[in-house]
Amino acid sequence: MLDTINLERKGVPAAVIGHDKLFATTGKGMARAQGYPSLSFAMFRYSHSEWGGAATDDELRARAAILAPQVERILLGDA
């Protein structure tokens, strides 16, 4: 998160990627504390079943398919 904010401060487009529960709490708070309250996040839904063990290749592909368009919008400034 802080790496993304620091890159943005230097004019380098960057995107934060993670699960929704992280950003609903820590992520938004850190962004506000660093002076970036409107920082956009590429998020996927948190799932207890996936975090009980390693995600399968199919789960990772599905997650990437959800995240890729979000990251594209953030990096191109359309978020």
Number of C-alpha atoms within 10 A of each C-alpha: 18 12 11 17 21 13 13 15 11 9 9 12 14 19 22 18 18 17 14 16 14 12 20 10 10 11 21 19 13 17 19 12 10 12 10 15 13 10 19 22 22 21 19 17 11 13 11 8 9 12 9 8 8 10 13 10 9 9 12 13 12 12 15 14 11 15 17 13 12 20 22 14 14 19 15 10 10 9 14
